[in-house]
Amino acid sequence: MILRYLRAGGQKDFALCKTLDAFRAIIAFVPNGTDIEVFRLLQLPIRGRVTEGFIEDVLNAIPEGAEYLAIAIETRGTTGISCDSDIGNSHSELRGWLLDQRAQEVAVGACPDFIAPDGDDLISAAKGGVDGPR
């Protein structure tokens, strides 16, 4: 799930939901006007605890120059929202972020196209509706 906040200078948060209750808790937490984008298919398929071997596996799976998204599995308290994330397109940036997450569990993969229109894999809505606080 990608959360894009209204009037927040492009700020985004990310969450991995495994249950309907977790999804509802995130929706309740975010402010009105938040764009909520949910993917139906698995995103960020490279998951595990960060070790040197894991870092090498990630760098072998994501081509240099390809846009990636990496998020920490750990959440901010009970919000369900990832406590840290990184979007970039270089192995140097990705390696640095992963080193900062050493021994933590993360999810990494190609950056989902969250700007795309709704379709088979993506559904989006604004909390409060598009006629709400916008």
Phi, psi and omega per residue, in radians:
M1 nan 2.402 3.080
I2 -2.040 2.312 -3.132
L3 -2.013 2.057 3.106
R4 -1.989 2.166 -2.996
Y5 -1.614 2.466 3.121
L6 -1.238 2.340 3.096
R7 0.931 0.769 -3.097
A8 -2.215 0.420 3.062
G9 1.056 0.591 3.097
G10 1.495 0.118 3.139
Q11 -1.045 2.400 3.112
K12 -2.330 2.603 2.963
D13 -2.233 2.880 -3.063
F14 -2.364 2.616 3.110
A15 -2.600 2.579 3.010
L16 -1.925 2.037 -3.108
C17 -1.808 2.302 3.094
K18 -1.939 -0.272 -3.105
T19 -2.405 2.782 3.070
L20 -1.111 -0.647 3.109
D21 -1.095 -0.700 3.104
A22 -1.126 -0.721 3.106
F23 -1.061 -0.838 3.140
R24 -1.072 -0.657 3.132
A25 -1.125 -0.696 3.118
I26 -1.157 -0.785 3.126
I27 -1.037 -0.737 3.131
A28 -1.128 -0.576 -3.066
F29 -1.318 -0.705 -3.024
V30 -1.285 2.645 -3.128
P31 -1.301 2.763 3.020
N32 -0.970 2.520 -3.134
G33 1.669 -0.195 3.132
T34 -1.191 2.252 2.995
D35 -1.389 2.181 -3.100
I36 -1.992 2.063 -3.110
E37 -2.058 2.140 -3.060
V38 -2.078 2.306 3.101
F39 -1.743 2.384 -3.139
R40 -1.410 -0.596 -3.122
L41 -1.626 2.744 3.138
L42 -1.016 2.250 3.044
Q43 -1.968 2.829 3.080
L44 0.901 1.122 -3.002
P45 -1.303 -0.242 -3.130
I46 -1.571 1.877 -3.036
R47 -2.293 2.486 3.091
G48 2.849 -3.089 3.119
R49 -1.489 2.354 -3.043
V50 -1.294 2.049 3.011
T51 -2.336 3.017 3.082
E52 -1.033 -0.729 3.117
G53 -1.096 -0.725 3.111
F54 -1.100 -0.758 3.125
I55 -1.027 -0.778 3.129
E56 -1.116 -0.706 3.098
D57 -1.070 -0.751 3.134
V58 -1.095 -0.835 -3.102
L59 -1.145 -0.520 3.070
N60 -1.288 -0.483 -3.084
A61 -1.496 -0.455 -3.090
I62 -1.940 2.041 -3.109
P63 -1.122 2.509 3.031
E64 -0.969 2.306 3.122
G65 1.623 -0.258 3.102
A66 -1.402 2.421 3.130
E67 -1.259 2.299 -3.136
Y68 -2.154 2.837 2.970
L69 -2.255 2.310 3.091
A70 -2.274 2.320 3.133
I71 -2.342 2.592 3.026
A72 -1.343 2.455 3.085
I73 -1.268 -0.602 3.120
E74 -1.044 2.450 -3.101
T75 -1.903 2.865 3.057
R76 -1.349 1.725 -3.127
G77 0.971 -2.312 -3.108
T78 -1.717 0.257 -3.076
T79 -1.254 -0.463 -3.052
G80 1.462 -0.039 -3.110
I81 -1.640 2.348 -3.123
S82 -0.942 2.443 -3.120
C83 -1.384 -0.243 -3.140
D84 -2.789 2.615 3.129
S85 -2.725 2.904 3.118
D86 -2.660 2.332 2.988
I87 -2.085 2.315 3.133
G88 -2.879 -2.960 3.139
N89 -2.545 0.357 3.089
S90 -2.282 2.575 3.092
H91 -1.085 -0.600 3.131
S92 -1.068 -0.822 3.117
E93 -1.111 -0.789 -3.095
L94 -1.124 -0.792 3.108
R95 -1.027 -0.775 3.135
G96 -1.060 -0.783 3.128
W97 -1.111 -0.784 -3.141
L98 -1.087 -0.693 3.099
L99 -1.078 -0.627 3.081
D100 -1.162 -0.377 -3.117
Q101 -1.743 0.199 -3.041
R102 -0.776 2.297 3.118
A103 1.307 -0.023 3.100
Q104 -1.650 2.787 3.067
E105 -1.553 2.374 -3.105
V106 -2.394 2.916 3.018
A107 -2.265 2.326 -3.043
V108 -2.420 2.577 3.046
G109 3.127 -3.053 3.064
A110 -1.043 2.458 -3.122
C111 -1.153 2.146 3.121
P112 -1.098 2.585 3.124
D113 -1.444 1.414 -3.074
F114 -1.444 0.030 3.044
I115 -1.630 -0.245 -3.105
A116 -1.095 2.689 3.055
P117 -1.202 2.787 3.094
D118 -0.979 2.528 -3.129
G119 -2.855 -2.701 -3.087
D120 -1.043 -0.588 -3.056
D121 -1.868 -0.207 -3.022
L122 -2.301 2.318 3.006
I123 -2.314 2.398 -3.084
S124 -2.373 2.733 3.090
A125 -2.753 2.755 3.054
A126 -1.797 2.259 3.101
K127 -1.107 2.212 -3.072
G128 1.631 -0.124 3.120
G129 1.427 2.769 -3.098
V130 -1.221 -0.314 3.104
D131 -1.635 0.069 -3.117
G132 -1.394 -2.160 -2.958
P133 -1.305 0.127 -3.104
R134 -1.271 nan nan
